[in-house]
Amino acid sequence: MENFLGIDKEKYDAKINISSMELNKILSRLSLVLDDNKVGLGTLNQLYMAMELLLLEVKEDNNEFGLALIEEIEAHIHPQAQLRVIKYLEKNIKSQIIVTTHSTVLTSIIEIKNLIICRDNKAYSLSDKYTSLSKGDYEFLERFLDSTKSNLFFAKGVILVEGDAENILIPTISEIIGKSLYNYGISIVNVGNVAFLRYSNIFINKDKNDTIGIPISIITDLDVRPIEYYKDENSKKENDNKNEEHKYIVYRTIKDDNYFINEEEARASVRNILNKGKLSKEDYKENIEVLDNYEKYKEVKKFIKEAKYNFKDIQVFTNNWTMEYDIALSCIQKYLYAAVLISKSIYENENFIEKIDVDKYIKNAESEIENFKTIDKKSEKEVAYEIYKPLLKGNASKAVCAQYLSKILKKEINDNLKNEILNDEYIKYIIDAINHVTNIKSRGVLNG
């Protein structure tokens, strides 16, 4: 019992007590008592588990087959106690144990290969015999799959994002368009980088011909810098030794009309078509066209991402550059800029939080945007770049900006703004990602 109660075991004096009643009922009325103290259900649950496991140990000592079924092991048990119990079971019990749980604490600590997801009357083992996860994936997830991220095991749909800003803002946009993620049982997981395959492969079987059936949206930046970035004087200085970076080079293989960003891949494609081991300069000139085209470059980058991540109900959704830049081109432009200015003020002096007047910042944002357009004669994309620049240069926090943009949107939202957001081409990829995981038909459940 001390293994379950931890270092506080000295507080308790566990003993078996026989109630005073007829002899023929004594054995059926055995109970556990901890002194005369009143204890919680969690502690009692741990004690009863400990008693049952004593019987299991007897079977183990006699070389008999033992099987323990523990339903919702976390019931009434403190998270620290959950960890203590599960670690004891893993290290000390040799018999087969089957545990059911809804605890993200437990799923974050148990080895992934020992987890089984039950869905639609089917069981999906996450053993390396059944998933597409590599050995490196398992080790990566053991390092980074904490109790927040492990809620993906219990979700009816999952949105994977690459940063804090998306993690903060996307639930707000979902709520605005009437698809609150919690109503639909959707988990949003902040990967913290672009290692999306590490997570999505959890849901793809070993043969890579099917998935568990949980819709997954991967929201990621396209990361194609617009020409306005290279026109900026400060950026020019940073890129003095990168003269080619302002070009958007695409290689088109003429015979099959395919496009590549990587020259070697284009050459390999031509070699395959011509059935030659090597590609001469003449073949290269004759069969590959080199283009400098911003729109085509974006198109090819998007295609590459889709080819990398898309698989049945796992879909990737991307933008033009970054989320903030695209929002700076959208119908909520002024609200984003107000949030940027607030974030910049907080970055310069955190104590400024107590003095923030959101309405004043919105008015200042509107005024500055108007000056960009009328006085400075900037184009829409140039204005968007100016709005985004403090975040790009590190003069403001993206997470803080997203937090205040979320607050502003909740405050300013109305039916007209909701409709504008739903029909905005620059926010469309976020809306599409939300719609994908909340698609009622694909999930077979009722609305929220």
C-alpha positions as CSV (number, residue, x, y, z in Angstrom):
1,M,0.0,0.0,0.0
2,E,2.9,2.3,0.6
3,N,3.7,2.3,-3.1
4,F,0.3,4.0,-3.8
5,L,0.1,6.3,-0.8
6,G,3.6,7.7,-1.4
7,I,5.7,9.6,1.2
8,D,2.5,10.4,3.1
9,K,2.0,6.8,4.1
10,E,3.0,7.5,7.7
11,K,-0.3,9.5,8.1
12,Y,-2.3,6.4,7.7
13,D,-2.6,3.1,9.7
14,A,-4.4,0.7,7.3
15,K,-6.0,-2.4,8.8
16,I,-8.6,-4.9,8.1
17,N,-11.7,-4.6,10.3
18,I,-14.4,-7.2,10.9
19,S,-17.8,-5.8,11.6
20,S,-19.8,-7.1,14.6
21,M,-22.6,-9.3,13.1
22,E,-23.5,-12.8,12.5
23,L,-20.6,-15.1,11.7
24,N,-22.0,-16.2,8.3
25,K,-21.8,-12.6,7.1
26,I,-18.4,-11.7,8.4
27,L,-16.4,-12.7,5.4
28,S,-18.7,-10.8,3.1
29,R,-18.4,-7.6,5.1
30,L,-14.7,-7.2,5.3
31,S,-13.7,-3.5,5.0
32,L,-10.7,-1.2,5.0
33,V,-10.3,1.3,7.7
34,L,-7.7,4.1,8.1
35,D,-7.7,4.8,11.8
36,D,-10.9,6.8,12.5
37,N,-10.0,9.5,10.0
38,K,-12.4,10.4,7.2
39,V,-10.5,9.9,3.9
40,G,-11.5,10.7,0.3
41,L,-12.7,8.4,-2.3
42,G,-9.4,8.6,-4.1
43,T,-7.5,7.2,-1.2
44,L,-10.0,4.5,-0.7
45,N,-9.8,3.6,-4.4
46,Q,-6.0,3.3,-4.1
47,L,-6.4,1.0,-1.0
48,Y,-8.9,-1.3,-2.8
49,M,-6.7,-1.5,-5.8
50,A,-3.8,-2.4,-3.5
51,M,-5.8,-5.2,-1.9
52,E,-6.8,-6.7,-5.3
53,L,-3.2,-6.5,-6.5
54,L,-2.2,-8.6,-3.5
55,L,-4.3,-11.4,-4.8
56,L,-2.7,-10.9,-8.2
57,E,0.7,-11.3,-6.7
58,V,-0.4,-14.6,-5.1
59,K,-1.3,-15.9,-8.5
60,E,2.0,-14.7,-9.9
61,D,3.9,-16.5,-7.1
62,N,2.0,-19.7,-7.9
63,N,2.7,-19.3,-11.6
64,E,-1.0,-18.9,-12.3
65,F,-2.3,-16.6,-15.1
66,G,-3.4,-13.3,-13.7
67,L,-5.4,-10.6,-15.3
68,A,-6.4,-7.3,-13.8
69,L,-9.0,-5.0,-15.3
70,I,-9.0,-1.4,-13.9
71,E,-11.8,0.9,-15.1
72,E,-11.1,4.6,-15.1
73,I,-8.1,4.3,-12.8
74,E,-8.1,8.1,-12.3
75,A,-11.5,8.3,-10.6
76,H,-11.2,10.6,-7.6
77,I,-7.4,10.3,-7.6
78,H,-5.1,13.3,-7.6
79,P,-2.9,13.7,-10.7
80,Q,0.3,13.0,-8.6
81,A,-1.3,9.9,-7.1
82,Q,-2.3,8.8,-10.6
83,L,1.4,8.9,-11.7
84,R,2.4,7.0,-8.6
85,V,-0.1,4.3,-9.2
86,I,0.6,3.8,-12.9
87,K,4.4,3.7,-12.4
88,Y,4.0,1.1,-9.7
89,L,1.8,-1.0,-12.0
90,E,4.3,-0.7,-14.9
91,K,7.4,-1.6,-12.8
92,N,6.1,-4.2,-10.3
93,I,3.1,-6.1,-11.8
94,K,4.1,-9.0,-14.1
95,S,0.5,-10.1,-14.9
96,Q,-1.5,-8.7,-17.7
97,I,-3.2,-5.4,-16.7
98,I,-5.8,-3.6,-18.8
99,V,-6.6,0.0,-17.7
100,T,-9.3,2.2,-19.1
101,T,-8.8,6.0,-18.7
102,H,-9.8,9.5,-19.8
103,S,-6.8,11.0,-18.0
104,T,-4.4,13.1,-20.1
105,V,-2.0,12.8,-17.2
106,L,-1.8,9.1,-17.6
107,T,-1.6,9.0,-21.4
108,S,1.3,11.5,-21.2
109,I,3.4,9.2,-19.0
110,I,2.5,5.7,-20.3
111,E,4.7,4.6,-23.2
112,I,2.8,5.2,-26.4
113,K,3.3,1.7,-27.6
114,N,1.2,0.5,-24.7
115,L,-1.8,2.7,-25.5
116,I,-4.9,1.5,-27.3
117,I,-7.5,4.0,-28.7
118,C,-11.1,2.7,-28.6
119,R,-13.3,4.4,-31.2
120,D,-16.5,3.4,-32.9
121,N,-16.5,-0.1,-31.4
122,K,-13.0,-0.7,-32.6
123,A,-9.6,-0.8,-30.9
124,Y,-6.5,0.7,-32.4
125,S,-3.2,-0.3,-30.8
126,L,-0.4,2.3,-30.9
127,S,2.3,-0.5,-30.8
128,D,5.0,-0.2,-33.4
129,K,3.5,-3.2,-35.0
130,Y,0.4,-1.3,-36.0
131,T,1.2,2.4,-36.5
132,S,3.4,4.4,-39.0
133,L,5.5,5.8,-36.2
134,S,9.2,5.2,-36.6
135,K,11.5,4.5,-33.6
136,G,12.6,8.1,-33.8
137,D,8.9,9.2,-33.7
138,Y,8.3,7.2,-30.5
139,E,11.3,8.7,-28.8
140,F,10.4,12.2,-29.9
141,L,6.8,11.8,-28.6
142,E,8.1,10.4,-25.3
143,R,10.1,13.7,-24.9
144,F,7.4,16.1,-25.9
145,L,4.0,14.5,-25.5
146,D,2.9,16.2,-22.3
147,S,-0.5,16.2,-20.6
148,T,-1.7,19.1,-22.8
149,K,-0.8,17.5,-26.1
150,S,-2.0,14.0,-25.1
151,N,-5.6,15.2,-25.2
152,L,-5.4,14.3,-28.9
153,F,-6.0,10.7,-27.8
154,F,-9.5,11.6,-26.6
155,A,-10.5,13.9,-29.4
156,K,-13.2,13.5,-32.1
157,G,-11.0,15.7,-34.2
158,V,-7.5,17.3,-33.9
159,I,-6.0,20.6,-35.1
160,L,-2.2,20.6,-35.2
161,V,-0.6,24.1,-35.1
162,E,3.0,25.2,-35.1
163,G,2.9,28.0,-32.5
164,D,1.4,29.8,-29.5
165,A,-0.3,32.4,-31.7
166,E,-2.4,29.9,-33.6
167,N,-3.1,28.0,-30.4
168,I,-4.6,31.1,-28.9
169,L,-6.4,32.6,-31.9
170,I,-7.9,29.6,-33.7
171,P,-10.3,28.6,-30.8
172,T,-11.6,32.2,-30.8
173,I,-12.2,32.2,-34.6
174,S,-14.0,28.8,-34.1
175,E,-16.2,30.3,-31.5
176,I,-17.0,33.4,-33.7
177,I,-18.1,31.2,-36.6
178,G,-20.3,29.1,-34.4
179,K,-18.1,26.0,-34.2
180,S,-16.6,26.1,-30.7
181,L,-14.0,23.4,-30.5
182,Y,-15.0,22.2,-27.1
183,N,-18.6,21.7,-28.3
184,Y,-17.4,19.4,-31.1
185,G,-14.8,17.6,-29.0
186,I,-11.9,19.0,-31.0
187,S,-8.4,19.2,-29.5
188,I,-6.0,21.8,-30.7
189,V,-2.4,20.7,-30.2
190,N,0.5,23.2,-30.3
191,V,3.4,21.2,-31.8
192,G,5.8,24.1,-31.2
193,N,7.5,23.5,-34.6
194,V,6.7,21.9,-37.9
195,A,7.2,18.2,-36.8
196,F,3.6,17.4,-37.8
197,L,4.3,14.0,-39.1
198,R,5.5,12.9,-35.7
199,Y,1.9,13.4,-34.5
200,S,-0.2,12.6,-37.6
201,N,1.6,9.2,-38.0
202,I,0.0,8.2,-34.7
203,F,-3.3,7.9,-36.6
204,I,-2.0,6.1,-39.8
205,N,-1.6,2.3,-39.8
206,K,1.6,0.4,-40.4
207,D,0.8,-0.3,-44.1
208,K,0.0,3.3,-44.7
209,N,-3.2,2.5,-46.4
210,D,-5.7,3.7,-43.8
211,T,-6.2,5.8,-40.7
212,I,-8.0,5.5,-37.4
213,G,-10.7,7.8,-38.9
214,I,-10.2,10.9,-36.7
215,P,-10.2,14.0,-38.9
216,I,-7.0,16.0,-38.5
217,S,-6.3,19.5,-39.7
218,I,-2.7,20.7,-39.9
219,I,-2.4,24.5,-40.0
220,T,1.0,25.7,-41.0
221,D,2.6,28.7,-42.6
222,L,3.6,28.6,-46.2
223,D,6.6,30.8,-45.3
224,V,7.0,32.4,-48.7
225,R,8.2,36.0,-48.1
226,P,6.5,38.6,-50.3
227,I,8.5,41.0,-52.4
228,E,7.7,43.7,-49.9
229,Y,10.0,42.0,-47.4
230,Y,13.0,42.3,-49.8
231,K,12.1,45.9,-50.6
232,D,12.4,46.9,-47.0
233,E,15.7,48.7,-46.4
234,N,16.5,46.9,-43.2
235,S,15.8,43.5,-44.7
236,K,18.0,44.4,-47.7
237,K,20.9,44.9,-45.3
238,E,20.2,41.6,-43.7
239,N,20.2,39.9,-47.1
240,D,23.1,41.6,-48.8
241,N,24.8,38.2,-49.2
242,K,21.6,36.5,-50.4
243,N,21.0,38.1,-53.8
244,E,18.9,35.2,-55.0
245,E,16.4,35.3,-52.1
246,H,14.2,38.0,-53.7
247,K,13.6,35.6,-56.7
248,Y,11.0,33.0,-56.7
249,I,12.7,30.4,-58.9
250,V,10.5,27.5,-60.2
251,Y,11.8,24.8,-62.6
252,R,9.3,23.5,-65.1
253,T,9.9,20.2,-66.8
254,I,8.5,20.8,-70.3
255,K,7.6,17.3,-71.4
256,D,5.4,16.4,-68.5
257,D,4.6,20.0,-67.4
258,N,5.6,19.5,-63.8
259,Y,7.0,22.2,-61.5
260,F,9.8,22.0,-58.9
261,I,11.5,24.3,-56.5
262,N,14.6,22.1,-56.2
263,E,16.7,22.0,-59.4
264,E,18.0,18.5,-58.7
265,E,14.5,17.2,-58.4
266,A,13.7,18.8,-61.8
267,R,16.8,17.2,-63.3
268,A,15.9,13.8,-61.9
269,S,12.4,14.1,-63.4
270,V,13.9,14.8,-66.8
271,R,16.3,11.9,-66.4
272,N,13.5,9.6,-65.7
273,I,11.5,10.8,-68.7
274,L,14.5,10.6,-71.0
275,N,15.7,7.3,-69.5
276,K,19.2,8.5,-69.2
277,G,21.6,8.1,-66.4
278,K,22.9,11.6,-66.8
279,L,21.5,14.9,-67.8
280,S,23.5,17.0,-70.2
281,K,23.4,20.7,-70.4
282,E,21.6,20.4,-73.7
283,D,19.0,18.2,-72.2
284,Y,18.6,20.6,-69.3
285,K,18.1,23.6,-71.6
286,E,15.8,21.8,-73.9
287,N,13.6,20.1,-71.3
288,I,13.6,22.5,-68.2
289,E,12.2,26.0,-68.2
290,V,13.4,28.3,-65.4
291,L,10.7,30.8,-64.1
292,D,10.8,33.6,-61.7
293,N,7.2,33.8,-60.6
294,Y,5.8,34.6,-57.2
295,E,2.4,33.0,-57.6
296,K,3.7,29.9,-59.2
297,Y,6.3,29.6,-56.5
298,K,3.6,29.7,-53.8
299,E,1.5,27.2,-55.7
300,V,4.4,24.7,-55.9
301,K,5.3,25.2,-52.2
302,K,1.7,24.5,-51.3
303,F,1.6,21.4,-53.5
304,I,4.8,20.1,-51.7
305,K,3.2,20.6,-48.3
306,E,0.0,18.8,-49.4
307,A,2.0,15.9,-50.9
308,K,3.9,15.6,-47.6
309,Y,1.0,15.8,-45.1
310,N,-2.3,15.0,-46.9
311,F,-3.6,11.5,-46.4
312,K,-7.4,10.7,-46.4
313,D,-8.9,12.5,-43.3
314,I,-5.5,14.1,-42.5
315,Q,-5.4,17.4,-44.4
316,V,-3.0,20.4,-44.4
317,F,-4.2,24.0,-44.6
318,T,-1.8,26.9,-45.4
319,N,-1.6,30.6,-46.3
320,N,0.7,33.0,-48.1
321,W,3.4,33.7,-45.6
322,T,2.5,33.7,-41.9
323,M,-0.8,33.8,-40.1
324,E,-0.3,37.4,-38.9
325,Y,0.7,38.6,-42.4
326,D,-2.4,37.1,-44.0
327,I,-4.7,38.5,-41.3
328,A,-3.0,41.9,-42.0
329,L,-4.5,41.6,-45.5
330,S,-8.0,40.6,-44.2
331,C,-11.2,42.2,-43.0
332,I,-9.9,42.2,-39.4
333,Q,-6.7,44.1,-40.4
334,K,-7.3,47.1,-38.0
335,Y,-7.9,44.8,-35.0
336,L,-4.7,42.9,-35.7
337,Y,-2.7,46.2,-35.9
338,A,-4.3,47.3,-32.6
339,A,-3.1,44.0,-31.1
340,V,0.3,44.5,-32.6
341,L,0.6,48.0,-31.1
342,I,-0.5,46.7,-27.7
343,S,2.0,43.9,-27.8
344,K,4.7,46.3,-28.8
345,S,3.9,48.6,-25.8
346,I,3.9,45.6,-23.4
347,Y,7.2,44.4,-24.9
348,E,8.7,47.8,-24.1
349,N,7.2,48.0,-20.6
350,E,5.2,45.1,-19.1
351,N,3.8,47.4,-16.4
352,F,1.9,49.1,-19.2
353,I,-0.7,46.3,-19.1
354,E,-2.6,48.2,-16.4
355,K,-3.0,51.3,-18.6
356,I,-4.2,49.6,-21.8
357,D,-7.2,51.3,-23.5
358,V,-8.2,48.9,-26.2
359,D,-10.6,51.3,-27.9
360,K,-7.9,53.9,-28.2
361,Y,-5.5,51.4,-29.7
362,I,-8.1,50.5,-32.3
363,K,-8.6,54.1,-33.3
364,N,-4.8,54.6,-33.5
365,A,-4.6,51.5,-35.7
366,E,-7.3,52.8,-38.0
367,S,-5.6,56.2,-38.3
368,E,-2.1,54.7,-39.0
369,I,-3.5,52.3,-41.6
370,E,-5.2,55.2,-43.3
371,N,-1.9,57.2,-43.4
372,F,-0.1,54.2,-44.9
373,K,-2.6,54.2,-47.7
374,T,-3.3,57.9,-48.4
375,I,-0.1,59.7,-47.3
376,D,2.6,57.0,-47.9
377,K,0.7,55.6,-51.0
378,K,1.4,52.1,-49.9
379,S,-0.3,49.1,-51.6
380,E,-2.4,46.6,-49.7
381,K,0.5,44.2,-49.4
382,E,2.9,47.0,-48.3
383,V,0.4,48.0,-45.6
384,A,0.2,44.4,-44.5
385,Y,3.9,44.2,-44.3
386,E,4.1,47.4,-42.2
387,I,1.5,45.9,-39.8
388,Y,3.4,42.6,-39.5
389,K,6.9,44.1,-39.3
390,P,7.0,44.6,-35.5
391,L,6.3,40.9,-35.0
392,L,8.8,40.0,-37.7
393,K,11.5,42.1,-36.2
394,G,10.9,40.8,-32.7
395,N,9.7,44.1,-31.3
396,A,6.4,42.6,-30.2
397,S,5.4,39.1,-29.1
398,K,3.3,37.0,-31.4
399,A,1.6,35.2,-28.5
400,V,0.7,38.5,-26.8
401,C,-0.6,39.9,-30.1
402,A,-2.8,36.8,-30.6
403,Q,-4.1,37.1,-27.0
404,Y,-5.2,40.7,-27.5
405,L,-6.5,40.1,-31.0
406,S,-8.6,37.3,-29.5
407,K,-9.9,39.7,-26.8
408,I,-10.7,42.4,-29.3
409,L,-12.5,40.1,-31.6
410,K,-14.7,38.7,-28.8
411,K,-15.5,42.3,-27.9
412,E,-16.2,43.7,-31.4
413,I,-17.9,40.7,-33.0
414,N,-21.3,41.1,-34.6
415,D,-23.2,39.4,-37.4
416,N,-21.6,41.6,-40.2
417,L,-18.1,41.0,-39.0
418,K,-18.8,37.3,-38.6
419,N,-20.0,37.1,-42.2
420,E,-17.0,39.1,-43.4
421,I,-14.7,36.6,-41.6
422,L,-16.5,33.6,-43.1
423,N,-16.0,35.0,-46.6
424,D,-12.5,36.5,-46.3
425,E,-10.1,34.9,-48.7
426,Y,-7.1,35.4,-46.4
427,I,-8.8,33.7,-43.4
428,K,-10.3,31.0,-45.5
429,Y,-7.6,28.4,-44.8
430,I,-8.3,28.7,-41.1
431,I,-12.1,28.4,-41.7
432,D,-11.5,25.4,-43.9
433,A,-9.3,23.7,-41.3
434,I,-12.0,24.2,-38.7
435,N,-14.7,22.9,-41.0
436,H,-12.7,19.8,-41.8
437,V,-12.5,18.6,-38.2
438,T,-16.1,19.7,-37.4
439,N,-17.6,18.0,-40.4
440,I,-20.6,16.3,-38.9
441,K,-21.0,13.7,-41.7
442,S,-17.4,12.6,-41.5
443,R,-17.6,12.1,-37.8
444,G,-21.1,10.6,-37.6
445,V,-22.2,12.7,-34.5
446,L,-24.7,15.3,-33.8
447,N,-23.9,19.0,-33.8
448,G,-22.2,20.1,-30.6
